[in-house]
Amino acid sequence: MPLGQRAGDKSDSRYCGVEVLDFPAGEGLPAVLNHSLASAFDFILAPLVDPNYRPTPGAVLPVSASDLVLGPAQWSNHVVGKISEWIDLDAEDERLRLDSELTLKQEIAWASHLSLQACVLPAPRKSSCGNYARVVNQILQGLTNMHLWLRLPLEKSEPMDDDLDNKVKNNNQTSEIVDSWELWNSFRLLCDHSSQLCVALDISSTLPSINSLGRWFGEPVRAAILQTNAFLTNAKGYPCLSKRHQKLLTAFFNHSIQAIISGRSNHKVSPVPEGVLSGDENYIEDAPVRHALSPYLDYVAYLYQRMDPLPEQERFEINYRDFLQSPLQPLMDNLEAQTYETFEKDVVKYTQYQRAVAKALVDRVPDDAVSTTRTVLMVVGAGRGPLVRASLQAAEETGRKLKVYAVEKNPNAVITLHSLIKLEGWESLVTVISSDMRCWDAPEKADILVSELLGSFGDNELSPECLDGAQRFLKPDGISIPSSYTSFIQPITASKLHNDIKAHKDIAHFETAYVVKLHRIATLAPTQQVFTFTHPNFSANASNQRYTKLQFEMLPDMGSCLVHGFAGYFDSVLYKDVHLGIEPNTATPNMFSWFPIFFPLRKPIYVPDGSPIEVHFWRCCAPTKVWYEWAVTTPTPSPIHNSNGRSYWVGL
């Protein structure tokens, strides 16, 4: 039974499981499952094999239950397998190591036979887990649908909050892992970033720093196993979580991570059956006993239900989350009606344009010259007319006279433009020009040049080249809207995006920049500026080629991390104080025309704790195309990506 209904959320985070600690032998498994489901849990994490089993010649695997005791749908939808915890594939003892390998393969084979969706692997016992990873990697090669969740404690040994004196843990077995992310990273690298290898994090009473926790949102975390000892007790004796735990669990919910409750009940709460409270005459004293961990489930459900519903924009964008899209080729290709329609629905964008045009008109035409001055405004790349409408509305709002030239190269959009002008009665105000702005000879100079040629990275849809070609019909003191735009990047962890690109099995896809609604990512450092373009640019030696070198200092207290690529954004000054953009710190609210851009790395870069990452970006121009190249030089060099635009370019 889902934790609750949250508008727009159809993710797996609605479902909560419970860990079965005792081996349910014989007919125990169906009873345990039925009891858990009746208590509103959605699935169980259960051992599949007797923990006392050790392989011997001819022995039959002592499984918890025959595959016949549950239906196929029950096995698949309501049971996550738990691999025996005694398994130690990196043990010094050869017999234990060989027994562990055989048992692990037997248990996974049984889980596959049951059509389970996932199995939880026990945490590595040592930081050196090469043999464990080798065997798991072998198993992964043969799996089709099932995922393996590596169980890891969510811990990092640095002091939390103000506890700066307690820097070093005791040097014993329990503190050997100083940073569980390091263990995960070693394991996943050894398994070559398998998309079927995921993480289940054990959440205890103490949590690492916020920045350290943030790394996990870019990793394939599937479950948060909440230990009962992580819960506090409220004034009424019921379990609750600290503010930090609440915030973490809410963030997990937002990233489609399921909760699993584990441990013995530490809260002796005696739930009163509803029949007693309501005075129900049909109440039977022998009604099913509630699960011992139900109070913990109730609290997790409470946290889920009090989350704000997904905003309308997020609901619209939810299917685009982490979905890689190739950027538009607006000069080479003509946009389709559906694409125009999507962009035209962005009310916020056109409101900003209207504000910018209104301010420009007021600055251009003083109040005492309103009746005698007619401003010439050219919309270059007019599409189906939204900027024409915004400009005319700005003129009406400010009481200025306007003459508009709408220049559009797409003949299909021009048909719609003519229809719009006739419908609105703008024939005396708007002249439609069916031409590429770079080729058209204007009959007169413009006071204001308006365009919406910006891409997710600002200049990646060739706004500089287009406006350089169009500015020849702008008066020397004319105004360009936008007047400037700047691109930004930041390093990110993005396991899902990396694996999706890796599935293509070629270099070209790793040398392509993608437009993507970033979701399951971890941002590792603040954004920095990359390239800036200003319009109009009447410089005689103007060039649109660019090169920059950036050094990012990773977030403090974060620990080591893995960089899968760089997220790119832009911010644009339309006119004076009117801006438009998607750079996270200054992003225009409720605007959906642009998703960020993602520049992947062919091989993810490991950045040790305290080390910076240095990246180089080039914007290269040739007579027929423009492209980006990028490379990392610190802490370890990467190849230069997309050399000569061999994999990804934008055609002129």
C-alpha positions as CSV (number, residue, x, y, z in Angstrom):
1,M,0.0,0.0,0.0
2,P,1.7,3.3,-1.1
3,L,2.8,5.7,1.6
4,G,0.3,8.2,0.3
5,Q,-0.9,10.1,-2.7
6,R,1.2,13.0,-3.9
7,A,0.1,14.9,-7.0
8,G,2.4,14.1,-9.9
9,D,4.5,11.5,-8.1
10,K,4.4,8.1,-9.7
11,S,7.9,7.0,-8.7
12,D,9.0,4.0,-6.6
13,S,9.6,6.2,-3.6
14,R,5.9,5.8,-2.8
15,Y,6.6,2.2,-1.7
16,C,8.1,1.2,1.6
17,G,9.6,-2.2,2.5
18,V,10.6,-4.0,5.7
19,E,13.6,-6.2,6.3
20,V,13.0,-9.7,7.5
21,L,15.7,-10.4,10.1
22,D,15.0,-14.0,11.0
23,F,15.1,-16.8,8.4
24,P,11.5,-17.7,7.5
25,A,11.9,-21.4,7.1
26,G,9.2,-23.8,5.7
27,E,5.9,-22.1,5.2
28,G,7.1,-19.0,7.1
29,L,7.8,-16.8,4.1
30,P,4.2,-16.5,2.8
31,A,3.0,-15.8,6.4
32,V,5.7,-13.1,6.9
33,L,4.8,-11.6,3.5
34,N,1.1,-11.6,4.1
35,H,1.5,-10.1,7.6
36,S,3.8,-7.3,6.2
37,L,1.4,-6.5,3.3
38,A,-1.6,-6.5,5.7
39,S,0.4,-4.0,7.8
40,A,0.7,-1.6,4.8
41,F,4.3,-2.5,3.9
42,D,4.7,-2.9,0.1
43,F,7.5,-5.5,0.0
44,I,9.9,-7.4,2.1
45,L,13.7,-7.7,2.0
46,A,14.1,-11.4,3.0
47,P,16.9,-14.0,3.1
48,L,16.5,-16.6,0.4
49,V,18.7,-19.3,1.8
50,D,19.3,-20.6,5.3
51,P,22.2,-18.6,6.8
52,N,23.7,-21.7,8.3
53,Y,24.1,-23.3,4.9
54,R,27.7,-24.0,3.7
55,P,28.1,-25.8,0.3
56,T,28.9,-29.5,0.4
57,P,29.1,-31.9,-2.5
58,G,25.6,-33.1,-3.5
59,A,23.8,-30.8,-1.0
60,V,20.5,-29.2,-2.0
61,L,20.3,-25.4,-1.5
62,P,18.2,-24.9,1.7
63,V,16.0,-22.1,0.3
64,S,13.5,-20.2,2.5
65,A,10.6,-21.4,0.4
66,S,9.7,-23.3,-2.7
67,D,9.0,-21.2,-5.7
68,L,5.4,-22.6,-5.6
69,V,4.4,-21.0,-2.2
70,L,4.0,-17.6,-3.9
71,G,2.7,-16.6,-7.3
72,P,5.2,-15.2,-9.9
73,A,3.7,-11.7,-9.4
74,Q,4.2,-11.9,-5.6
75,W,7.8,-12.9,-6.0
76,S,8.5,-10.2,-8.5
77,N,6.6,-7.3,-6.9
78,H,6.8,-8.0,-3.2
79,V,10.1,-9.7,-2.5
80,V,13.6,-8.3,-2.7
81,G,16.2,-11.1,-2.0
82,K,18.8,-10.7,0.7
83,I,22.1,-12.6,0.0
84,S,23.6,-14.4,2.9
85,E,25.6,-12.0,5.1
86,W,28.4,-14.5,6.0
87,I,29.7,-14.4,2.5
88,D,33.3,-13.0,2.3
89,L,34.8,-13.2,-1.1
90,D,38.0,-11.5,0.0
91,A,38.7,-13.6,3.0
92,E,42.2,-14.9,3.7
93,D,40.8,-18.3,4.3
94,E,40.6,-20.1,0.9
95,R,37.8,-22.5,1.9
96,L,35.6,-19.6,3.1
97,R,36.4,-17.6,-0.1
98,L,35.5,-20.5,-2.4
99,D,32.4,-21.4,-0.4
100,S,31.4,-17.7,-0.6
101,E,31.8,-17.6,-4.4
102,L,29.8,-20.8,-4.9
103,T,27.0,-19.7,-2.5
104,L,26.7,-16.3,-4.0
105,K,26.3,-17.7,-7.5
106,Q,23.8,-20.3,-6.2
107,E,21.7,-17.6,-4.4
108,I,21.6,-15.3,-7.4
109,A,20.7,-18.1,-9.7
110,W,17.8,-19.0,-7.4
111,A,16.7,-15.3,-7.3
112,S,16.8,-15.2,-11.1
113,H,14.6,-18.3,-11.2
114,L,12.1,-16.6,-8.9
115,S,12.1,-13.5,-11.3
116,L,13.0,-11.2,-8.5
117,Q,13.6,-7.6,-9.5
118,A,16.5,-7.1,-7.2
119,C,18.8,-8.7,-4.7
120,V,20.7,-7.0,-1.9
121,L,24.4,-7.9,-1.7
122,P,26.1,-7.8,1.7
123,A,28.6,-4.9,2.3
124,P,32.2,-5.7,1.5
125,R,34.1,-6.6,4.7
126,K,37.3,-4.9,3.6
127,S,38.2,-1.7,1.7
128,S,40.0,-4.0,-0.7
129,C,37.2,-5.9,-2.4
130,G,38.7,-7.0,-5.8
131,N,37.6,-10.6,-5.7
132,Y,34.1,-9.8,-4.5
133,A,33.7,-7.3,-7.4
134,R,35.2,-9.8,-9.9
135,V,32.6,-12.4,-9.0
136,V,29.7,-9.9,-8.9
137,N,30.9,-8.6,-12.3
138,Q,30.8,-12.1,-13.7
139,I,27.2,-12.5,-12.4
140,L,26.2,-9.2,-13.9
141,Q,27.3,-10.3,-17.3
142,G,24.6,-13.0,-17.2
143,L,21.7,-11.1,-15.7
144,T,19.0,-9.7,-17.9
145,N,16.4,-7.9,-15.8
146,M,17.5,-8.3,-12.2
147,H,19.5,-5.6,-10.4
148,L,22.0,-6.1,-7.6
149,W,21.9,-3.6,-4.8
150,L,25.2,-3.3,-2.9
151,R,24.5,-2.7,0.7
152,L,26.7,0.0,2.3
153,P,26.6,2.0,5.6
154,L,26.0,5.7,5.0
155,E,29.1,6.9,6.8
156,K,32.1,9.2,6.5
157,S,34.6,9.5,9.3
158,E,35.0,13.3,9.3
159,P,33.5,15.1,12.4
160,M,29.9,16.3,12.0
161,D,28.8,19.8,12.8
162,D,30.7,21.3,15.8
163,D,32.4,18.0,16.9
164,L,35.8,19.1,15.5
165,D,37.8,17.4,18.2
166,N,36.7,13.8,17.4
167,K,38.5,13.5,14.1
168,V,39.7,9.9,14.2
169,K,37.8,6.8,15.0
170,N,39.2,3.8,16.8
171,N,41.4,1.7,14.5
172,N,39.3,-1.4,14.6
173,Q,37.3,-3.4,12.1
174,T,34.1,-1.4,12.4
175,S,35.9,1.8,11.5
176,E,38.0,0.4,8.6
177,I,35.7,2.1,6.0
178,V,36.3,5.8,6.5
179,D,34.1,6.8,3.6
180,S,31.6,4.4,2.2
181,W,31.4,6.3,-1.0
182,E,35.1,5.4,-1.6
183,L,34.1,1.7,-1.2
184,W,31.2,2.1,-3.6
185,N,33.4,3.9,-6.2
186,S,36.1,1.2,-6.1
187,F,33.4,-1.5,-6.5
188,R,31.6,0.1,-9.4
189,L,34.8,0.9,-11.2
190,L,35.8,-2.7,-11.0
191,C,32.4,-3.7,-12.4
192,D,32.9,-1.2,-15.2
193,H,29.9,1.0,-14.3
194,S,27.4,-1.7,-14.8
195,S,23.9,-0.2,-15.1
196,Q,22.5,-3.2,-13.1
197,L,24.7,-2.5,-10.1
198,C,23.0,-0.2,-7.6
199,V,23.3,0.9,-4.0
200,A,21.2,0.3,-0.8
201,L,22.3,2.7,1.9
202,D,22.0,1.8,5.6
203,I,20.9,4.9,7.5
204,S,21.9,4.9,11.2
205,S,21.6,7.5,14.0
206,T,24.6,9.6,12.8
207,L,24.9,11.2,9.3
208,P,27.9,12.7,7.4
209,S,28.0,16.3,6.4
210,I,25.5,17.8,4.0
211,N,28.1,18.1,1.1
212,S,29.2,14.5,1.7
213,L,25.6,13.3,1.5
214,G,25.0,15.3,-1.7
215,R,27.4,13.0,-3.7
216,W,24.9,10.1,-3.4
217,F,22.2,11.9,-5.4
218,G,24.2,11.4,-8.5
219,E,24.7,7.6,-7.8
220,P,22.2,4.8,-8.5
221,V,20.8,4.6,-5.0
222,R,17.7,2.4,-5.0
223,A,16.9,2.1,-1.3
224,A,17.5,3.8,2.0
225,I,17.5,1.1,4.8
226,L,16.3,3.0,7.9
227,Q,17.6,1.3,11.0
228,T,15.3,1.6,14.0
229,N,18.1,2.9,16.0
230,A,18.1,6.0,13.7
231,F,14.8,7.0,15.2
232,L,14.3,9.3,18.2
233,T,11.3,9.2,20.5
234,N,8.7,12.1,20.6
235,A,6.8,13.4,23.6
236,K,4.1,10.8,23.1
237,G,6.5,7.9,22.9
238,Y,6.3,7.4,19.2
239,P,9.3,7.1,16.8
240,C,10.4,10.2,14.9
241,L,13.5,11.3,13.1
242,S,15.9,14.2,13.6
243,K,15.6,17.3,11.3
244,R,18.6,16.2,9.4
245,H,17.2,12.7,8.9
246,Q,13.9,14.1,7.8
247,K,15.5,16.4,5.3
248,L,17.6,13.5,3.9
249,L,14.6,11.1,3.6
250,T,12.6,13.8,1.9
251,A,15.4,14.3,-0.6
252,F,15.5,10.5,-1.2
253,F,11.8,10.5,-1.9
254,N,12.3,13.3,-4.5
255,H,14.9,11.1,-6.2
256,S,12.7,7.9,-6.4
257,I,14.6,6.1,-3.6
258,Q,12.6,3.7,-1.6
259,A,12.7,3.4,2.2
260,I,13.1,0.0,3.9
261,I,12.7,-0.2,7.7
262,S,15.1,-2.6,9.4
263,G,15.8,-3.7,13.0
264,R,14.0,-4.6,16.2
265,S,11.4,-2.2,17.6
266,N,12.8,0.1,20.1
267,H,9.5,1.8,20.8
268,K,7.1,-0.2,22.9
269,V,4.0,1.5,21.4
270,S,0.8,-0.5,21.8
271,P,-1.3,0.5,18.9
272,V,-5.0,0.5,19.8
273,P,-7.1,-1.2,17.0
274,E,-9.4,1.2,15.2
275,G,-12.4,-0.9,16.1
276,V,-11.9,-0.1,19.8
277,L,-11.6,3.6,19.2
278,S,-14.7,3.8,17.0
279,G,-16.8,1.6,19.2
280,D,-17.4,-0.8,16.3
281,E,-19.7,-3.5,17.5
282,N,-18.3,-5.9,14.9
283,Y,-14.8,-5.5,16.3
284,I,-13.2,-8.9,16.9
285,E,-10.5,-9.2,19.5
286,D,-8.6,-11.7,17.4
287,A,-8.1,-9.2,14.6
288,P,-4.7,-9.4,13.0
289,V,-1.8,-8.1,15.1
290,R,-0.1,-5.1,13.7
291,H,3.5,-5.5,12.6
292,A,6.0,-4.6,15.3
293,L,7.6,-1.9,13.0
294,S,4.2,-0.4,12.0
295,P,4.8,2.8,14.1
296,Y,8.0,3.4,12.1
297,L,6.1,2.9,8.8
298,D,3.4,5.4,10.0
299,Y,6.1,8.0,10.6
300,V,7.7,7.5,7.2
301,A,4.3,7.7,5.6
302,Y,3.6,10.9,7.5
303,L,6.9,12.5,6.2
304,Y,5.9,11.5,2.6
305,Q,2.4,12.8,2.9
306,R,3.4,16.2,4.2
307,M,5.7,16.8,1.2
308,D,4.4,19.6,-1.1
309,P,2.8,18.3,-4.3
310,L,5.0,18.5,-7.4
311,P,4.6,22.0,-9.0
312,E,2.7,22.0,-12.3
313,Q,6.0,22.7,-14.2
314,E,7.7,19.7,-12.6
315,R,4.8,17.5,-13.5
316,F,5.1,18.7,-17.1
317,E,8.8,18.0,-17.1
318,I,8.8,14.7,-15.2
319,N,9.0,12.5,-18.2
320,Y,12.1,14.5,-19.4
321,R,14.1,13.9,-16.3
322,D,17.6,12.5,-17.2
323,F,16.4,11.9,-20.8
324,L,19.2,12.8,-23.2
325,Q,18.2,14.9,-26.2
326,S,20.3,16.2,-29.0
327,P,20.4,20.0,-29.2
328,L,18.4,21.7,-32.0
329,Q,20.1,22.5,-35.3
330,P,18.0,25.7,-36.0
331,L,20.0,26.9,-39.0
332,M,20.2,23.6,-40.8
333,D,16.7,22.3,-39.9
334,N,13.3,23.9,-39.9
335,L,11.4,23.5,-36.6
336,E,8.2,21.5,-36.6
337,A,4.9,23.0,-35.4
338,Q,4.9,20.9,-32.2
339,T,8.3,22.4,-31.3
340,Y,7.1,26.0,-31.9
341,E,3.9,25.3,-29.8
342,T,6.0,24.0,-26.9
343,F,8.2,27.1,-26.8
344,E,5.2,29.5,-27.3
345,K,3.6,28.2,-24.2
346,D,6.4,29.7,-22.1
347,V,4.6,32.7,-20.8
348,V,7.4,33.8,-18.5
349,K,9.9,34.1,-21.3
350,Y,7.7,36.3,-23.5
351,T,6.8,38.4,-20.4
352,Q,10.5,39.1,-19.9
353,Y,10.9,40.0,-23.6
354,Q,7.9,42.4,-23.4
355,R,9.4,44.1,-20.4
356,A,12.8,44.5,-22.2
357,V,11.2,45.9,-25.3
358,A,9.0,48.3,-23.3
359,K,12.1,49.6,-21.4
360,A,14.0,50.0,-24.7
361,L,11.1,51.9,-26.3
362,V,10.9,54.3,-23.4
363,D,14.6,54.9,-23.5
364,R,14.6,55.3,-27.3
365,V,11.6,57.6,-27.5
366,P,11.1,60.5,-25.0
367,D,7.6,61.2,-23.9
368,D,7.5,64.5,-25.8
369,A,8.4,62.7,-29.1
370,V,5.8,59.9,-28.8
371,S,3.4,61.3,-31.4
372,T,6.0,62.1,-34.0
373,T,8.5,59.2,-33.7
374,R,8.0,55.7,-35.1
375,T,10.5,53.1,-33.9
376,V,11.6,50.5,-36.4
377,L,11.9,47.1,-34.7
378,M,13.1,43.9,-36.4
379,V,12.3,40.4,-35.0
380,V,14.9,38.2,-36.5
381,G,13.9,34.5,-36.3
382,A,10.3,35.4,-35.8
383,G,9.0,31.8,-35.8
384,R,5.2,31.9,-35.6
385,G,5.1,35.3,-34.1
386,P,5.3,35.3,-30.2
387,L,8.0,38.0,-30.2
388,V,6.0,40.1,-32.7
389,R,3.1,39.9,-30.3
390,A,5.3,40.7,-27.2
391,S,6.8,43.7,-29.0
392,L,3.4,45.1,-30.1
393,Q,2.1,44.7,-26.6
394,A,5.1,46.6,-25.3
395,A,4.4,49.4,-27.7
396,E,0.8,49.6,-26.7
397,E,1.7,49.5,-23.0
398,T,4.2,52.4,-23.4
399,G,2.2,54.4,-26.0
400,R,5.0,54.2,-28.5
401,K,4.5,53.8,-32.3
402,L,6.1,50.8,-33.8
403,K,6.9,49.4,-37.2
404,V,7.8,45.7,-37.1
405,Y,9.7,43.6,-39.6
406,A,9.3,39.9,-38.9
407,V,12.2,38.0,-40.5
408,E,11.8,34.2,-40.7
409,K,13.7,31.6,-42.8
410,N,11.2,28.7,-42.3
411,P,8.6,28.9,-45.0
412,N,6.2,26.9,-43.0
413,A,6.3,29.3,-40.1
414,V,5.9,32.2,-42.5
415,I,2.5,30.8,-43.5
416,T,1.4,30.9,-39.9
417,L,2.8,34.4,-39.5
418,H,0.8,35.8,-42.4
419,S,-2.4,34.1,-40.9
420,L,-1.6,35.6,-37.4
421,I,-1.2,39.1,-38.8
422,K,-4.4,39.0,-40.8
423,L,-6.3,37.6,-37.8
424,E,-5.0,40.3,-35.5
425,G,-5.3,43.1,-38.0
426,W,-1.6,44.0,-37.9
427,E,-1.2,44.5,-41.7
428,S,-0.3,48.2,-41.3
429,L,2.2,47.5,-38.4
430,V,4.0,44.3,-39.4
431,T,5.9,43.3,-42.6
432,V,6.8,39.6,-42.9
433,I,10.1,38.8,-44.6
434,S,10.6,35.2,-45.7
435,S,14.4,35.1,-45.7
436,D,17.5,34.0,-43.8
437,M,18.5,37.1,-41.7
438,R,22.1,36.7,-42.8
439,C,21.1,37.1,-46.5
440,W,18.3,39.7,-46.3
441,D,18.9,43.3,-47.4
442,A,16.8,45.6,-45.2
443,P,15.1,48.6,-46.8
444,E,15.9,50.7,-43.7
445,K,17.9,50.5,-40.5
446,A,16.4,49.2,-37.2
447,D,16.3,51.0,-33.9
448,I,15.8,47.7,-32.0
449,L,16.8,44.1,-33.0
450,V,14.9,41.4,-31.1
451,S,15.8,37.7,-31.3
452,E,15.3,34.4,-29.4
453,L,18.2,32.4,-30.8
454,L,19.6,31.4,-27.4
455,G,20.3,27.7,-26.6
456,S,20.8,25.9,-23.3
457,F,24.5,27.0,-23.3
458,G,23.7,30.5,-24.6
459,D,25.6,30.5,-27.9
460,N,25.2,26.8,-28.8
461,E,22.4,27.4,-31.3
462,L,24.6,30.0,-33.1
463,S,23.1,33.2,-31.8
464,P,26.5,35.0,-32.2
465,E,26.8,34.0,-35.9
466,C,23.2,34.9,-36.7
467,L,23.2,38.3,-34.9
468,D,26.6,39.2,-36.4
469,G,24.9,38.6,-39.8
470,A,21.9,40.7,-38.9
471,Q,23.5,43.6,-37.1
472,R,24.4,45.2,-40.4
473,F,20.8,46.5,-40.5
474,L,20.9,47.9,-37.0
475,K,21.5,51.7,-36.5
476,P,24.9,52.5,-35.0
477,D,23.2,53.5,-31.7
478,G,20.6,50.7,-32.1
479,I,19.6,48.2,-29.3
480,S,19.9,44.5,-29.5
481,I,17.6,42.4,-27.3
482,P,19.3,40.3,-25.9
483,S,22.3,42.6,-25.4
484,S,24.6,39.9,-23.9
485,Y,24.7,36.3,-22.7
486,T,27.1,34.2,-20.7
487,S,27.5,30.5,-20.4
488,F,28.3,28.6,-17.2
489,I,29.4,25.1,-16.3
490,Q,29.9,23.0,-13.1
491,P,31.2,19.5,-12.6
492,I,28.6,16.8,-11.7
493,T,28.2,13.2,-10.8
494,A,25.6,11.7,-13.1
495,S,25.8,7.8,-13.1
496,K,22.6,7.4,-15.0
497,L,23.5,9.8,-17.8
498,H,27.0,8.1,-18.1
499,N,25.4,4.6,-18.4
500,D,22.9,5.8,-20.9
501,I,25.6,7.2,-23.1
502,K,27.8,4.2,-22.5
503,A,25.1,1.9,-23.9
504,H,25.7,3.3,-27.4
505,K,29.2,1.6,-27.3
506,D,31.0,4.3,-29.2
507,I,33.1,7.4,-28.7
508,A,30.8,9.7,-30.7
509,H,28.1,9.8,-28.1
510,F,30.6,10.7,-25.4
511,E,31.7,13.6,-27.5
512,T,28.2,15.0,-28.0
513,A,26.6,17.7,-25.8
514,Y,23.0,16.8,-24.7
515,V,20.1,18.9,-23.6
516,V,18.7,17.2,-20.5
517,K,16.4,17.9,-17.6
518,L,19.0,17.1,-14.9
519,H,17.6,15.2,-11.9
520,R,19.6,12.3,-10.5
521,I,22.8,14.3,-10.3
522,A,25.2,15.6,-7.7
523,T,26.6,19.1,-8.2
524,L,30.2,19.1,-7.0
525,A,31.3,22.8,-7.2
526,P,29.7,26.2,-7.8
527,T,29.1,27.3,-11.4
528,Q,31.7,29.4,-13.2
529,Q,31.5,31.6,-16.3
530,V,32.7,30.2,-19.6
531,F,32.0,32.4,-22.6
532,T,30.3,35.8,-23.0
533,F,28.9,37.4,-26.1
534,T,27.7,41.0,-26.4
535,H,25.5,42.5,-29.1
536,P,25.8,44.6,-31.2
537,N,29.5,43.9,-31.7
538,F,30.9,46.4,-34.3
539,S,34.5,45.5,-33.6
540,A,36.5,45.1,-36.8
541,N,38.4,42.1,-35.5
542,A,35.4,40.4,-33.9
543,S,35.7,36.6,-33.6
544,N,33.3,34.1,-32.1
545,Q,36.0,31.6,-31.3
546,R,36.6,31.3,-27.6
547,Y,38.9,29.5,-25.2
548,T,38.8,29.3,-21.4
549,K,40.5,27.4,-18.6
550,L,38.6,26.9,-15.3
551,Q,39.6,25.4,-12.0
552,F,36.9,24.2,-9.7
553,E,37.5,23.8,-6.0
554,M,35.2,21.0,-4.7
555,L,32.6,21.6,-2.0
556,P,34.2,21.6,1.5
557,D,33.7,18.4,3.7
558,M,32.5,16.5,0.6
559,G,35.2,14.0,0.3
560,S,36.4,12.4,-3.0
561,C,34.0,12.3,-5.9
562,L,33.6,11.0,-9.5
563,V,33.0,13.6,-12.3
564,H,31.0,12.2,-15.2
565,G,30.9,15.5,-17.0
566,F,29.8,19.1,-16.8
567,A,26.4,20.7,-16.6
568,G,26.0,23.8,-18.7
569,Y,23.7,26.8,-18.3
570,F,23.3,30.4,-19.5
571,D,22.2,33.8,-18.3
572,S,21.2,36.5,-20.6
573,V,20.8,40.3,-20.2
574,L,17.8,41.2,-22.5
575,Y,18.0,44.9,-21.7
576,K,19.5,46.7,-18.7
577,D,18.1,45.0,-15.6
578,V,15.8,42.6,-17.5
579,H,17.4,39.2,-17.6
580,L,16.6,35.6,-18.7
581,G,18.4,32.4,-17.8
582,I,18.7,29.0,-16.3
583,E,22.0,29.4,-14.3
584,P,20.9,27.8,-11.0
585,N,21.7,30.9,-8.8
586,T,19.9,33.4,-11.0
587,A,17.4,31.2,-12.9
588,T,14.2,32.9,-14.1
589,P,11.4,31.1,-12.2
590,N,8.8,29.0,-13.9
591,M,10.4,29.1,-17.3
592,F,10.6,25.8,-19.3
593,S,12.0,26.7,-22.7
594,W,15.5,25.5,-21.8
595,F,16.9,22.5,-20.0
596,P,20.6,22.5,-19.0
597,I,23.2,21.1,-21.4
598,F,25.5,18.2,-20.5
599,F,29.1,17.7,-21.7
600,P,30.0,14.1,-20.9
601,L,33.5,12.7,-20.2
602,R,34.5,9.5,-22.0
603,K,36.1,8.2,-18.8
604,P,34.8,9.6,-15.5
605,I,37.5,11.5,-13.5
606,Y,38.2,10.5,-9.9
607,V,38.8,13.7,-7.9
608,P,40.5,13.0,-4.5
609,D,39.4,14.8,-1.4
610,G,40.9,18.3,-1.4
611,S,42.0,18.2,-5.1
612,P,40.6,20.7,-7.6
613,I,39.5,19.8,-11.1
614,E,40.8,21.9,-14.1
615,V,38.9,21.9,-17.3
616,H,39.5,23.5,-20.7
617,F,36.7,24.6,-23.1
618,W,37.0,25.7,-26.7
619,R,34.4,27.2,-29.0
620,C,35.7,26.5,-32.5
621,C,34.5,28.0,-35.8
622,A,34.8,27.0,-39.4
623,P,33.1,28.2,-42.6
624,T,30.3,25.6,-42.4
625,K,30.1,24.7,-38.7
626,V,30.7,25.6,-35.1
627,W,31.6,23.1,-32.4
628,Y,32.9,22.7,-28.8
629,E,36.0,20.8,-27.6
630,W,36.6,20.1,-23.9
631,A,39.2,18.3,-21.8
632,V,40.2,17.9,-18.2
633,T,43.9,18.3,-17.2
634,T,43.8,18.1,-13.4
635,P,43.8,15.8,-11.3
636,T,44.3,13.4,-14.3
637,P,44.3,14.3,-18.0
638,S,41.4,13.2,-20.2
639,P,41.4,13.0,-24.0
640,I,40.4,16.2,-25.8
641,H,36.8,15.6,-26.6
642,N,35.2,16.2,-30.0
643,S,38.5,17.2,-31.8
644,N,37.7,19.1,-35.0
645,G,34.0,18.6,-34.3
646,R,34.3,15.0,-35.4
647,S,31.3,13.8,-33.4
648,Y,29.1,16.9,-32.6
649,W,28.8,20.2,-34.4
650,V,26.2,22.8,-35.3
651,G,25.9,23.6,-39.0
652,L,25.9,27.2,-40.2
